[in-house]
Amino acid sequence: MGERHYKKLWFKIKYWIPIFLIPMFISCEDEIKNLVQQDNPDVTQPEPNKEIIPVSIEDTDLGIIFLENMKGHWIGENKVINDIYDWFSFDYRPISPSHIHGIFEGGSMGNLLTSFFITQYKGKKTLMARNGGVLSGIYRTSYFVLDSVNNIDGDYYRFVDAKGGKKIMYMELKFQNNKLNFNAYTSKLGNRLATRHMTFKGERSTSELADHAALENQFPQDVIEWNYDENNLPQYFATSEDGTVKSATYLSYTENINYNLSDLANESGDPFTIDYHTYLSYLKVNIDRESQYQDYKIFLNLSYFPLTDENGYFNSDNFNSITQFPELSNKEESFLFTYLHPGTYYITAIIDVNNDGFISSGDLVNSSKEINVLPESNEEVTITNITVQN
């Protein structure tokens, strides 16, 4: 990556909050409480530089317990900065014997994934998280390592930046019965104090999809998915303008809207790219809409039950079966789902005719179209007849 190109990328990344994108469902409910009850829960106090000590899962069932806890389709509310999205979905399914994965497809602007797997870090067998995606042409992948666990009032896990530790960014998850609290904190790669960026609170809606993937992948097993060996990793970590390495984050940037994900990943130096992820698939959805509706946004939904009846009218009982819900900008005619779990889906496209930013009365819909996505496949489908007014 050339010096001029790098400086341009660094300028952009300073103004990008690098944990979770902002989805589309907004409300004004009371603030969701933090996992850690602090006087100011949105600010993490600075810590001195210190060695990251990973939690060892050797000779324990800790790794298996966490991976089993994470498994499922989670439905809940999500607070991102000061906005609350009163409906949100995370679909976590196994993709190998010791790797579980979920992705949020935001749509035209980009996406974001987080996966968890067993690794070897600083000579210890432990758990790691991989978090990142593409936002407005910026490719980012960050690596986090498990450094704190407790089972007081539920199962609690903390993952910190594998290079800069908690002061750069971290995530914490707490499982209690069938519920999940998931917080993410970021400092914009060290440009300020780490603050809470996201709080998700939800319940496991179903584990059926994840259970099927578990059988397919012989999950869970206490085996290493990928070895995070700092001595053998590409040295393209995120750095400050003076060249100081701050974060186990890999970055690249393109102005090409028709970018190739693998090319961006390789340019960033990311050592564990999409090309190394087994079981997952791609799905390209082409949109055929009438010319008078070219200037309207489209809400594109993948669900495991049809969202409409055969005539194209909504069935609200199946709304919680939505696993992916990207928003397409006006005039956009196709969308590519990446890192997609294989399985049977129903595709429903909604044209936002009344331009209110929500799925609501008056919008145009197609009759939900069924498609079967095979493991490690490149599928393509065209959605037509988006003409039923609800």
C-alpha positions in Angstrom: 0.0 0.0 0.0 1.6 3.3 -1.1 2.2 6.1 1.3 -0.3 8.5 -0.3 -2.9 5.8 -0.4 -2.3 4.9 3.2 -2.6 8.5 4.5 -5.9 8.8 2.6 -7.1 5.6 4.2 -6.0 6.7 7.7 -7.9 10.0 7.3 -11.0 8.1 6.5 -10.6 5.4 9.2 -10.3 8.1 11.9 -13.8 9.1 11.3 -15.3 5.6 11.0 -16.5 4.0 14.2 -15.0 0.5 13.6 -17.2 -1.9 15.5 -20.8 -1.9 14.3 -22.7 -0.3 11.4 -26.0 1.5 11.9 -29.0 -0.4 10.7 -32.5 1.0 9.8 -35.0 0.5 12.6 -35.0 3.5 15.0 -37.0 4.3 18.2 -36.6 6.5 21.3 -36.8 4.0 24.2 -34.9 4.4 27.4 -31.2 3.6 27.4 -30.2 0.0 27.5 -28.0 -0.7 30.5 -24.4 -1.7 30.4 -23.1 -5.1 31.5 -20.5 -3.4 33.7 -22.2 -1.1 36.1 -19.9 2.0 36.1 -20.5 5.6 37.1 -20.1 6.5 33.4 -20.7 3.3 31.5 -20.0 4.9 28.1 -16.4 5.7 28.9 -13.6 3.2 29.7 -10.8 4.7 31.8 -7.3 4.6 30.2 -5.1 1.7 31.2 -1.3 1.6 31.2 0.3 -0.5 28.5 0.5 -4.0 29.7 0.8 -7.5 28.3 -2.3 -9.2 27.1 -2.7 -12.4 29.1 -5.1 -14.8 27.2 -7.4 -17.1 29.1 -6.2 -20.7 28.6 -8.9 -23.2 27.6 -6.4 -26.1 27.7 -7.8 -29.1 29.7 -11.1 -27.3 30.3 -14.5 -27.3 28.6 -14.5 -23.5 28.6 -14.1 -23.1 24.8 -16.9 -25.7 24.1 -19.3 -23.9 26.5 -18.7 -20.5 24.9 -19.2 -21.8 21.4 -22.4 -23.7 22.4 -23.7 -20.5 24.2 -23.2 -18.4 21.1 -25.1 -20.8 18.8 -28.6 -19.6 17.6 -30.7 -17.0 16.0 -30.9 -14.1 18.4 -33.7 -11.5 18.3 -33.6 -8.3 20.4 -33.0 -4.6 20.6 -29.7 -2.9 19.8 -28.4 0.4 21.0 -25.8 2.0 18.7 -24.3 5.2 20.2 -27.5 7.0 21.2 -30.0 5.4 18.8 -32.1 2.4 19.8 -33.2 -0.2 17.1 -36.0 -2.0 18.8 -35.8 -5.0 16.5 -32.5 -6.6 15.5 -31.3 -10.0 14.5 -28.0 -11.9 14.8 -27.8 -15.4 13.2 -24.8 -17.4 14.6 -24.2 -20.8 13.2 -21.1 -23.1 13.1 -19.0 -23.2 10.0 -16.4 -25.7 11.2 -15.8 -28.0 14.2 -14.6 -25.0 16.3 -15.7 -21.8 14.5 -19.1 -20.0 14.8 -20.0 -17.0 12.6 -22.6 -14.3 12.2 -22.9 -11.3 9.9 -25.0 -8.1 9.6 -25.6 -7.0 6.0 -26.2 -3.3 6.1 -26.8 -3.0 2.4 -25.4 -0.4 0.0 -23.0 1.1 2.5 -21.5 -2.1 3.7 -21.7 -5.0 6.2 -20.2 -6.3 9.4 -19.3 -9.7 10.8 -18.1 -11.2 14.0 -17.0 -14.8 14.4 -15.5 -16.7 17.3 -13.1 -19.7 17.1 -10.5 -21.7 19.0 -6.9 -20.5 18.3 -3.3 -20.6 19.6 -2.2 -17.2 20.9 1.1 -16.6 22.7 1.6 -20.3 23.3 -1.9 -20.7 24.8 -4.9 -22.5 23.5 -7.7 -19.9 23.8 -10.7 -18.2 22.1 -10.5 -15.4 19.5 -13.0 -13.1 17.8 -12.7 -11.8 14.2 -14.7 -8.6 13.6 -14.9 -6.5 10.5 -16.4 -5.9 7.1 -16.6 -3.3 4.4 -18.0 0.2 4.9 -18.0 2.8 2.1 -15.1 1.2 0.4 -13.0 0.6 3.6 -12.2 -3.0 4.3 -11.4 -3.7 8.0 -10.7 -6.8 10.0 -9.8 -6.7 13.7 -8.7 -9.6 15.9 -9.7 -10.0 19.6 -8.5 -12.5 22.2 -10.3 -13.8 25.3 -8.7 -12.2 28.4 -11.4 -12.4 31.1 -14.1 -14.9 32.1 -16.4 -15.2 35.1 -19.6 -17.1 35.9 -21.1 -14.7 38.4 -24.8 -14.3 37.6 -24.3 -15.8 34.2 -21.4 -16.7 31.8 -19.3 -13.6 31.1 -16.6 -13.3 28.5 -14.4 -10.4 27.4 -12.4 -10.2 24.2 -9.8 -7.4 23.8 -7.8 -6.1 20.8 -5.1 -8.7 20.2 -2.4 -6.1 19.8 -3.5 -3.0 21.8 -5.7 -4.6 24.4 -8.7 -3.1 26.1 -7.7 0.5 25.7 -8.0 0.2 21.9 -11.3 -1.8 21.7 -13.0 -4.8 23.2 -16.3 -6.7 23.3 -18.0 -8.4 26.2 -20.7 -11.0 26.1 -22.9 -12.4 28.9 -25.2 -15.4 28.6 -27.9 -16.0 31.1 -30.4 -18.8 30.5 -31.7 -18.1 26.9 -30.6 -14.5 26.9 -27.5 -12.6 25.5 -26.1 -9.2 26.4 -23.4 -8.1 23.8 -21.4 -4.9 24.3 -18.8 -3.4 22.0 -16.3 -0.6 22.8 -14.1 1.3 20.5 -11.5 4.2 20.6 -11.4 4.7 16.8 -8.1 2.8 16.8 -6.6 4.8 19.7 -7.8 8.3 18.7 -9.7 8.7 22.0 -10.8 6.8 25.1 -12.6 3.6 24.4 -16.4 4.2 24.6 -19.4 1.9 24.4 -20.5 1.8 20.8 -23.1 -1.0 20.8 -25.3 -2.8 23.3 -27.4 -5.7 22.1 -29.9 -7.4 24.4 -31.7 -10.3 23.0 -33.1 -13.8 23.3 -32.4 -17.0 21.4 -35.4 -17.2 19.0 -34.4 -20.7 17.7 -31.4 -22.9 17.6 -32.8 -25.1 14.8 -30.7 -23.6 12.0 -27.5 -23.6 14.1 -28.2 -27.2 15.2 -28.4 -28.3 11.6 -25.1 -26.5 10.8 -23.5 -28.1 13.9 -24.3 -31.6 12.6 -23.0 -30.7 9.2 -19.7 -29.5 10.7 -19.3 -31.9 13.5 -19.4 -29.0 15.9 -18.3 -28.4 18.6 -14.9 -29.8 19.0 -12.0 -28.7 21.1 -9.6 -28.2 18.1 -7.7 -25.2 16.8 -9.4 -23.5 13.9 -6.6 -21.1 13.0 -3.3 -20.3 14.7 -2.8 -16.6 15.5 1.0 -16.6 15.5 2.2 -13.0 15.7 5.7 -14.0 14.5 4.3 -15.3 11.2 1.5 -12.7 10.5 1.7 -10.0 7.8 2.9 -6.8 9.5 0.0 -4.6 8.1 -1.5 -3.8 11.5 -3.3 -0.5 11.9 -0.8 2.2 12.9 -0.9 5.8 13.9 0.5 8.5 11.6 3.9 8.2 13.3 4.0 4.5 12.4 3.3 3.1 15.9 1.3 -0.1 15.8 -1.9 0.3 17.8 -4.3 -2.5 16.9 -4.5 -6.0 15.4 -6.5 -4.4 12.6 -6.0 -4.8 8.9 -7.2 -2.1 6.5 -7.5 -1.3 2.8 -9.6 1.1 0.7 -11.1 1.3 -2.7 -13.2 3.9 -4.6 -14.5 1.2 -6.9 -18.1 0.4 -6.1 -17.7 -2.9 -7.9 -14.9 -4.0 -5.7 -13.7 -7.6 -5.3 -13.8 -8.7 -1.7 -10.9 -11.1 -2.0 -8.7 -8.4 -3.6 -9.5 -5.9 -0.8 -8.8 -8.6 1.8 -5.4 -9.5 0.3 -4.4 -5.8 0.0 -5.1 -5.2 3.7 -2.8 -8.0 4.7 -5.7 -9.8 6.6 -4.2 -13.2 7.4 -7.5 -15.1 7.7 -9.7 -13.9 4.8 -13.0 -15.0 3.4 -11.2 -17.4 1.1 -10.1 -19.5 4.1 -13.6 -19.8 5.6 -15.2 -23.1 4.8 -18.9 -23.9 4.5 -20.1 -20.3 3.8 -21.5 -19.2 0.4 -22.3 -16.2 -1.8 -25.8 -15.2 -3.0 -26.4 -12.5 -5.7 -29.9 -11.1 -5.7 -30.9 -9.2 -8.9 -33.8 -6.8 -8.6 -36.2 -6.3 -11.5 -38.4 -3.4 -10.7 -40.6 -1.2 -12.9 -39.1 2.0 -14.2 -41.3 4.3 -12.2 -39.9 2.9 -9.0 -36.1 3.2 -9.8 -35.7 6.1 -7.4 -36.9 4.3 -4.3 -35.0 2.4 -1.7 -35.5 -1.4 -1.3 -35.5 -3.4 1.9 -34.3 -6.8 1.0 -35.0 -9.6 3.5 -33.8 -13.2 3.9 -35.9 -15.3 6.2 -36.4 -19.0 7.0 -40.2 -18.7 6.7 -42.0 -16.7 4.0 -42.8 -13.1 4.9 -45.8 -13.0 2.6 -48.6 -15.3 1.4 -48.8 -16.6 -2.1 -50.5 -13.3 -3.1 -47.7 -11.1 -1.7 -49.4 -9.9 1.4 -47.4 -9.8 4.7 -47.7 -12.5 7.3 -46.5 -10.7 10.5 -46.2 -14.0 12.4 -43.1 -14.8 10.4 -41.3 -11.5 10.9 -38.9 -12.9 13.5 -37.6 -15.5 11.0 -35.6 -12.7 9.2 -31.9 -13.4 9.3 -30.6 -10.7 7.0 -32.1 -7.3 6.2 -29.9 -5.1 4.0 -31.2 -1.8 2.6 -30.5 -1.0 -1.1 -30.1 2.5 -2.3 -32.2 4.0 -5.1 -31.5 2.7 -8.6 -29.5 -0.3 -7.1 -30.3 -3.3 -9.2 -28.5 -6.1 -7.4 -27.0 -7.1 -4.0 -24.3 -9.7 -3.1 -24.7 -11.5 0.2 -21.2 -12.7 1.4 -20.2 -15.0 4.2 -23.8 -16.4 3.9 -24.8 -19.5 5.9 -26.1 -22.2 3.5 -29.7 -23.3 3.9 -33.2 -22.7 2.6 -34.3 -19.0 2.5 -37.2 -16.9 1.4 -36.3 -13.7 -0.3 -38.7 -10.7 0.0 -38.0 -7.3 -1.5 -40.0 -4.3 -0.3 -40.0 -1.0 -2.3 -40.2 1.9 0.1 -42.8 3.8 -1.9 -43.9 6.2 0.8 -40.2 6.9 1.5 -40.5 6.7 5.3 -37.5 4.4 5.9 -39.6 1.6 7.3 -41.5 -1.4 6.1 -45.0 0.0 6.3 -48.5 0.2 4.7 -48.4 1.3 1.1 -45.0 -0.3 0.2 -44.7 -2.6 -2.7 -43.7 -6.3 -2.1 -43.1 -9.4 -4.1 -44.4 -12.8 -3.1 -41.6 -14.3 -1.0 -39.3 -16.4 -3.3 -37.8 -19.6 -2.0 -34.1 -20.5 -2.7 -31.8 -23.3 -1.5 -28.2 -22.1 -0.9 -25.7 -25.0 -0.9 -22.5 -25.0 1.1 -19.5 -23.2 -0.5 -21.6 -22.1 -3.5 -22.2 -19.1 -5.6 -25.9 -18.7 -6.1 -27.8 -16.2 -8.1 -31.5 -15.3 -8.2 -33.7 -12.6 -9.8 -36.7 -11.1 -8.0 -39.5 -9.9 -10.2 -43.1 -8.8 -9.7 -42.5 -6.4 -6.8 -46.0 -5.1 -7.4 -48.3 -6.0 -4.5 -49.3 -3.0 -2.4 -49.6 -3.8 1.3 
